[in-house]
Amino acid sequence: MSAAFYTSMAATAKKLLTKFGMDVPIKRTAGGSVNPVTGVTVAGTTTTYTPKGLVQRYAEALIDGTRILSSDRLVIVDNTVEPLTTDKVTLDSQDWTIVSVQEAKPSTVGVVYFIQVRR
């Protein structure tokens, strides 16, 4: 398949996530550091991205108690921004840690991201 086909798929996914999903705030902090003398963390600058997405529970068959916990959630977002495992996802005013990110990228064009989050 051509890149144009996957670009069209990504646009369709974004349209559906916009219609049926919600804003999924992803917070990314850059420039933070640790003072080597005091050990105190110096905050960096936080940028919030808001791709469209949806949140769902994992199927019981996938929960193994180690890699996937019963409290974990699967967040599917459009390709507006590539989530990193150092980012935080805000759901119901609570920050969730990103455990893993998988990208649906059948060619050079990313379609959606599947994010495993944990409180």
Secondary structure, DSSP 8 states (H G I E B T S, - for coil): --HHHHHHHHHHHHHHHHHH-EE--EEEEES-EE-TTT--EE--EEEEE--EEEEEE--GGG--SSSS-TT-EEEEEETTS---TT-EEEETTEEEEEEEEEEE-SSSS--EEEEEEE-
